[in-house]
Amino acid sequence: LTILSLLMRSSAKLQHIGHLMFKKIIPLLLLISFNSWADNVNQIFGDGIFETNWGQSLSELSELFPKGKIKSVSGLEMLTVKDGRTVLGIERSKKHKINYNFNVRKKLNQVRVQFDGSSYPEALNILTATLGSTNLESIQGGMAIGYTRWFNENKTISVAIFKAAGGFLVNFHTYLVITKELELDGD
């Protein structure tokens, strides 16, 4: 009889501990997970991407990528480089482009990487596994298909992926866009 009563008490204690874990510990773990995923955005893209750093000048990147072509779109500069490097572990064609976009002060604040349209599911899965699924937003509609964006904790860096028509609305490409919010006051 005493063994049975000890087991019943132990069972009641285990239920109490399970309830405590569910109410107190699980939310704490989820909060830690969210912060670590948001930190992944900072850890991976906090300083820049590829050989570049956020805030670098157009002239610095022109030296780094001498074959790049400079365009001006609505008064903002863009350096376009044909670059077939593997990104996110996904093979890309040599014809694919990487656009380095600059703010009004001609400082690097965005990088856009082009993939084949068929790369979207794989790239989305890799980004979700790396950056998490709790700190993202998904927007449907418009010209972009499957637009999904992750942020760092203070929303100064965003990582977006979407699929859009490449030309004549026939070819689709997947785009990875990393944007860094820069201060415009000083250099």
C-alpha positions in Angstrom: 0.0 0.0 0.0 2.8 2.4 0.8 4.5 1.7 -2.6 1.2 2.5 -4.3 0.7 5.8 -2.4 4.3 6.8 -3.2 3.7 6.1 -6.9 0.5 8.1 -6.8 2.3 11.1 -5.1 5.2 10.8 -7.7 2.7 10.8 -10.5 1.0 13.9 -9.1 4.4 15.6 -8.7 5.3 14.7 -12.3 2.0 16.1 -13.6 2.7 19.3 -11.6 6.2 19.5 -13.1 4.8 18.9 -16.6 2.2 21.6 -16.1 4.9 24.0 -14.8 7.1 23.2 -17.8 4.3 23.8 -20.2 3.3 27.2 -18.6 6.7 28.6 -17.8 9.6 26.8 -19.5 8.2 26.2 -23.0 7.3 29.9 -23.6 10.8 30.8 -22.4 12.4 28.4 -24.9 10.3 29.8 -27.7 11.4 33.3 -26.8 15.0 32.2 -26.8 14.5 30.4 -30.2 13.0 33.5 -31.7 15.8 35.7 -30.5 18.4 33.2 -31.8 16.8 33.1 -35.2 16.6 36.9 -35.3 20.3 36.9 -34.2 21.0 34.6 -37.2 20.0 37.5 -39.5 22.6 39.7 -37.7 25.3 37.0 -37.6 25.0 36.1 -41.3 24.2 39.5 -42.8 25.1 42.0 -40.1 28.3 43.3 -41.7 27.5 42.7 -45.4 27.4 39.9 -47.9 30.0 38.3 -50.2 33.1 40.6 -50.3 31.2 43.7 -49.4 30.3 45.7 -46.3 27.1 47.7 -45.7 27.8 51.4 -46.3 30.6 50.9 -48.8 30.7 53.4 -51.6 29.8 52.8 -55.3 33.4 53.6 -56.2 34.8 51.0 -53.8 32.5 48.3 -55.2 33.3 49.4 -58.8 36.9 48.6 -58.0 36.0 45.3 -56.4 33.8 44.3 -59.5 35.4 46.1 -62.5 33.2 44.2 -65.0 30.0 45.4 -63.2 27.7 47.8 -65.0 26.4 50.9 -63.2 22.8 52.0 -63.8 20.7 54.8 -62.3 17.1 54.0 -61.5 15.0 56.9 -60.1 18.1 58.6 -59.0 19.5 55.6 -57.1 22.6 53.8 -58.3 22.9 50.1 -58.9 26.0 48.0 -59.8 25.0 44.9 -61.7 27.5 42.0 -61.9 27.0 38.8 -63.8 28.1 36.3 -61.1 27.4 32.5 -61.2 28.7 31.7 -57.7 26.9 29.2 -55.6 24.6 30.9 -53.0 22.8 29.1 -50.2 24.4 25.9 -51.5 22.4 26.4 -54.8 24.2 26.3 -58.1 23.5 29.4 -60.2 24.2 30.1 -63.9 27.0 32.4 -65.0 24.3 34.6 -66.6 22.6 35.2 -63.3 23.1 38.6 -61.8 23.9 40.1 -58.4 22.7 43.7 -58.0 24.4 45.9 -55.5 22.0 48.8 -54.7 23.0 52.1 -53.1 21.0 54.7 -51.1 20.8 58.4 -51.9 24.2 58.9 -50.3 25.7 56.3 -52.7 26.3 53.8 -49.9 25.6 50.1 -50.3 22.3 49.2 -48.6 20.9 46.3 -50.6 22.1 43.2 -52.4 19.8 41.3 -54.8 20.8 37.8 -56.0 19.1 36.2 -59.0 18.4 32.4 -59.2 16.4 30.2 -61.6 12.7 30.3 -60.8 12.8 26.6 -60.0 15.2 27.3 -57.1 12.5 29.0 -55.0 11.4 26.0 -52.9 14.9 25.0 -52.1 16.0 28.5 -51.3 13.0 29.1 -49.1 13.6 25.9 -47.2 17.3 26.7 -46.6 16.4 30.2 -45.4 13.6 29.0 -43.1 16.0 26.3 -41.7 18.7 29.0 -41.2 16.7 32.0 -40.1 13.6 30.3 -38.5 10.0 30.4 -39.1 8.7 32.6 -36.3 10.2 36.0 -37.3 9.1 36.1 -40.8 6.2 37.7 -42.7 4.7 36.4 -45.9 2.8 38.6 -48.3 0.7 37.2 -51.1 -0.4 39.0 -54.3 1.2 41.5 -56.6 3.9 40.7 -59.1 6.0 38.8 -56.5 5.0 35.2 -55.9 5.7 33.7 -52.4 7.2 36.9 -51.0 8.6 36.0 -47.6 10.8 38.2 -45.4 12.8 37.8 -42.2 14.1 40.6 -40.0 16.8 40.9 -37.4 15.6 41.8 -33.9 15.5 45.6 -34.4 14.3 45.4 -38.0 17.4 47.1 -39.5 18.2 44.2 -41.7 15.7 42.2 -43.8 16.2 39.1 -45.9 13.5 38.5 -48.5 12.9 35.9 -51.1 10.3 35.8 -53.9 9.7 34.6 -57.4 8.9 37.1 -60.2 8.7 37.2 -64.0 12.1 37.8 -65.6 11.1 39.1 -69.0 8.0 39.0 -71.2 6.2 37.4 -68.2 7.4 34.0 -69.4 10.6 33.3 -67.5 10.5 33.3 -63.8 13.4 34.0 -61.5 13.9 33.6 -57.8 15.3 36.6 -56.0 17.0 36.9 -52.6 17.1 40.5 -51.4 19.1 41.5 -48.3 18.6 45.1 -47.2 20.4 47.1 -44.5 18.8 50.3 -43.1 21.6 52.9 -43.0 21.6 56.2 -41.2 21.5 59.1 -43.7 22.9 61.8 -41.3 26.5 61.0 -41.6 29.0 59.1 -43.6 
